Structures are given as structure tokens and as C-alpha cells.
Amino acid sequence: MGAEGESIVSGGSIGGVEEVTVNIRCSNGSKFSVRTILSSMVGAFKALLAQNCDVPAEQQRLIYKGRILKDDQTLDSYGLQANHTIHMVRGSAPAGSSPAAATTNTGNPTITPSVALGGGSNEGGGFGGNGLGASLYPGLGFGALGGTGASGLLGAGLPEFEQVQQQLTQNPNMMREIMNMPAIQNLMNNPDLMRSMMMNNPQMREIIDRNPELAHILNDPGILRQTLEAARNPELMREMMRNTDRAMSNIESSPEGFNMLRRMYENVQEPFLNATTMGGGIGNDVGSNPFAALLGNHVGGAQTTDGSNSPSTTGSETTTAATAPNANPLPNPWSGTGGGSQANTTTRSNPTGDAGAPGIGGLAGLALPELGNTFGMLDPSVMSQILQNPAISQMMQSLFSNPQYMNQILGSNPQLRSMLDLNPQLREMMQNPEILRQLTSPETMQQMMALQQPLAQLNRQQSTGEPAQTGGTTGTQNNMGLELLMNMFGGLGAGGLTVPNTPDVPPEELYATQLSQLQEMGFFDTQENIRALRATSGNVHAAVERLLGNPNQ
Amino acid sequence: MQQVMGSEGSSVVVPRNFRLLEELERGEKGIGDGTVSYGMDDADDVYMQSWTGTIIGPPNTVHEGRIYQLKLFCGKDYPEKAPGVRFQTRINMSCVDRETGLVEPSLFPMLADWQREYTMEDLLTQLKKEMMSPQNRKLAQPPEGNEGGRVNQKGLMLKCCIL
């Protein structure tokens, strides 16, 4: 008997791949068996099943061991074995009528704002909106919408753009999933996690290998935590930035200091940028001018007319469109304290064009690509005047708070439009006034400014250091790179905003798991444990080292 | 002789691992009423703690045609103590926490009065019955199409690392 059975099985084997019998159990109670090879794809398996039952392949939903089988996986990847049973359910027809189905449909980009709004507020709630906001911010100003969007979400903006872009464009579900995850909050809050993310990027690792100093920074949970902390707290951020500025000018004033700065720029910043942009999937879009032109026309163009007449039309639109009133009064985000103090510091380090720097920083927050154009061309004083004008800020705000107007801008650029068509979620984001409102809140603005201003300064120093000194050509090239970096940091800044509540979490709660781990290891002094965990931002190993009286390790 | 065997049978306590292996086989072979499915997440997990279950929405209710995925966690003291049960698919149900998807033991009698004879299959079947109960069969449900809407943090981390 046994031998007979064996011979049957071996008879079915073709070139070492054995056919096995798999039982199918339908939801209506009927059962049947099919023979298949375990290395076949689920999709092909469904087609096979369709021949044996009346359920077409696209309506089949297969469940095995409690898991829903996905078409692009093989059967054995789910651990399927001979004589095991797969459950089959007849799913709903592919053309679903529910709004959720409509939003997931990639092929059909015509999503009305109302649907998008419903989808957006449905799941993620306030948080989801914030997360989106973070990604939208750099994305809006920059070409690689999908990529920078994701980098914004990830906070540090360090993952490879190409992969992100591909993943996101090919799989809008993924984007949605990421947005829907409340756990993103935890991610932002966990420097350990951030570090592991960075270390997982091979290019980042390479940079770190080449620059041990950098590795130290990235390996130090304290610094990372500080960065995150700073991103969360505008005050702290400004403070840090001022310190950096001062240090920078000190270095600069010493002999060889300037060259050192330049070397640093070349050694660190450029590889950084390469790591983040390496072979960007939509390579042409990186720093491409259509976008600069787009926003330059709509935003900058209106500005150069000094914003006296054009805002009046958009302004009137705002009153109807801004359904969610801005909780914070927003007269002029750029003339705030942040801008003022920065202007001071820049004066010290570089008297030429100091007025332009904060202006550019501030504007970059809204329309980063414009930086590239305006940097060399626009008179700094004109620029600062424009930005000091409250009408401009109002116009900016109305621009962002009016979905229709946004749409118009987005629709008027073919490249941008095609990108949106690929990513319906992005479109949703753009059309959600709530998100846009959050983006234009003064806090966000100031954070962005604070982050970008010193970078602009660094870049300026760099460009003036070039022997050619033309500024037009070398300057713009540098600005390309700078834009990237700014996007990165912009993402960080805006990303930090998405976790406004977390500092209030008591450390006992925040480090609950780590605390229990430490307890298990025999460290019973809870207060001491908390202190150690705080100092190491929740790294249990580091905390143990610290508790054992070896704080340097 | 038979009596001895019988009395012995009732006093013998099936160890955790045997019990879980038994359940694993039932899940893989699809023994049972065929409307629930379950299996271990990680075949290499020697403690057999983390399980995934699926409930096919019962007919003539709002749940019809839906597939609900759940996570079951069998602690070291299973089957003495009830496993933790959490819906991964969003569901609106009286005994399920709307945010976390956790099945509240206090609201679900089977978990509250857990007996060691109960299996995960019983649990899933009972949850399915609960879906058919008058208070649950007509409850408005969140839109479909977000399986794995709740992704645990580990999954998220992985995803981000992949990115």
C-alpha cells in the first residue's frame, strides 16, 4: 500500500518538482481537490481553481493558515504542503462601489475632493493628516514628489529615493498603509529605530564607513534624540541653529577655516545627497526646472508684482474655501522672531546679501525650487521686501488653503500631473485643506526657516569660495544640491511636527518595555533605570552599560 | 480495564506543545466547519506563540463576504489561560475595541470564562457566532479593503527598513 502510494507521487513528479494534492474548501461547504506544484504562484493557482469551480479567478480569495494568499506569492512561501486545506471565499466583484474601492483604484485618477476628504479623515485622523503634511511639504516644492514625500514621512529623509519612488508609484496601497499607521508616531519618537533605518541604507553605511566622525554622530542616540527633540521644538531648534551659525563664523574667521568648511561640505554633504538621491527613479525630475518655473510663475511671479493686486482675488476665494479656520493667527510668518534673529546672525558671517538669506530660507519652505532661480537673479533687498509684505503671506496662505487653486497649479504642469495620476493619494493630500492648513501654520514655517537658513548660508559661502565667482552657474549648481538637502531637512522639520504630544508621555510609559527588561536583568531601581534609559533614549544595552558604571560605552 | 483507561484519560493533562501541535494540524488540514482558518505565523517559533486566524463573515449579516484577519497570541500558560485575540481587519463589533481591535475579555464570555478544553478554533467560531448575534449583525462596518490596516510596529519597522 505504502509503496503504491509512493509510486503515484513519484509518477507525478516532473524534474524534481512534485505535484501534490491540495484540498479546497469553499465557503458554501463544498470541497474539492486539485493537484499542483507548490512552487507555482498563487495567481496561477487561482486560474487552475477556476477550471474546477464556478468562481472566476479574480473573485477568488484564498485563505490558508489564517492568511489571505496574495497573487504574487508562491504557494510554498505560505508553507503549504500536501493534503493541506485552503479555504476559498468568493470575494466581491473587482469593480467595487464603495468609496474605499474608488480611492484604491490606481488606474482611475479622477477622484473628487469629497471622496478624497472622506478617505483621508476616515482612518488616520488628525495624525494621518499631519504625516501627509510632512511629506507634502518638501514634495510640493520639489520635483520628486513621491520620493521626497516618503522621506518627509520617514523624518530624516535618508532612504533611497529611487526605491521609495518605485515602491510608492507602483504600490499606492503602501503609501496609504504608511499613512494610516499610528505607529509612525512611535517611529518618530524612537531614535533607535531611526538609526537602524539609516544603517539599513547601504549608501549611508558607506558614508559612515568613510567618515568615522559621522558614524559617531549617527551612533550616538543622544545626538539623534537631540535632533528629533529639536525638530519638535522650534525654540530649541532656533537655539541650536544660532549656535551652529556662531560656530560656523568662528571657523570661517580662522585661517584655513573656510577651506575646512568647504572640504566638509564636499566630504559630507555631497555623499549625503548622493545617498538620498542616487539614481532617482524619475531622474530628470531631480531639481528640474519645470517645477521651479511652475512655482516661480505662480508664486514668485505674483510676488514680483509686489502682491498688491493679485492677492485680492485669491484672498476672496479663501474666505469661502478655508472651511477649517486657522487656530493660530497668521499675519506674517516671515517677519516673526525667527526671521529676525536669523538675519542678525547672517550679518555677522557674511555682510553681502544678508537680507536675502532669511527671505530665501522662508520662501524655500513654500517653494523650494524657486531658490535656485532667485538665488542668483533676484535682488536680495527686493526679495526681503517682498517677504516682509503681509499681503504676500496672506496670498501664500490662501494659495495653500484653497484646494481649487492648488489643483489649478498642479494641473497646469504636465509632469506634475502625471505624477499625481500615478499617485492618487498624493492628490488627496493636496486636496485636503486640513493638511494644507497645517502646512502653512507659522510654527511649521519657522521651523523650516530655521533649518534652511544656515544651509543657505553654508551654500552661499561655498559658492563665493569658488574661484570663478560667477554665481550664476556654480551657484545654481550648488543650489540644486542645496535644495535636496533642504528637502531632506524640511521633511525632518515638518515630520517632527507630527508628534506634538509625545513629550508629555511619562518616561515610565515611554520606556515600559525597556524598564521591564531591565527589571528582569536585575536592575530594580526604577528611577535609576529611567534615568539611564533617558540618557540612552531607550537603548537597553547602553542603559545597562551605564547602570554598570561605564557611561562611555 | 477500559474503566481504568477512561479515568486515566480524564486525569492526563495534555501538555501545551502537544495541544498546539494538534491545533496546528487541524488548522492546516482544514478540519472543522470550514468557516474559520488559522495557522502559526512563524513555523520556526518553537514556543508556537503567534498565530493568525481568519473568520469568513457569516452570511445574512453585514459581515457577509468579508474576511476578517485576527492575531492570536498563546502565552506560555496556554491553554490554562486564554490566548490574546486581536482583530487586524477593522471591525465594528460590541466586544472589540474599535481602535486596537482587541477582543475585550470582559465583553466576550468565552475569554472571560476560559476553559482549557477550548481551542483557538472554538474561539474563532464563537467570534463568528458573535457576528451573527442581533446586536452585531446589523452594525455599520468600516469600508472594506484595508486588510492589515493595523500593522504592528515590527511590521512597520520592517517596511521602513525596506524603504
Interface residues (C-beta under 8 A of the other chain):
Chain A: N23 R25 S27 G29 K31 R61 I63 Y64 K65 G66 R67 I68 G79 Q81 N83 H84 T85 I86 H87 V89 R90 G91 S92 G96 S98 P99 A100 A101 T104 N122 E123 A150 L154 P159 E160 Q163 V164 Q167 M174 E177 I178 N180 M181 A183 I184 N186 L187 L193 S196 M197 N200
Chain B: G27 E28 K29 G30 I31 G34 T35 S37 Y38 G39 M40 A43 W51 T52 G53 T54 I56 G65 I67 Q69 L70 P142 P143 E144 G145 N146 E147 G148 G149 V151 N152 Q153 L156 M157 K159 C160 C161 I162 L163
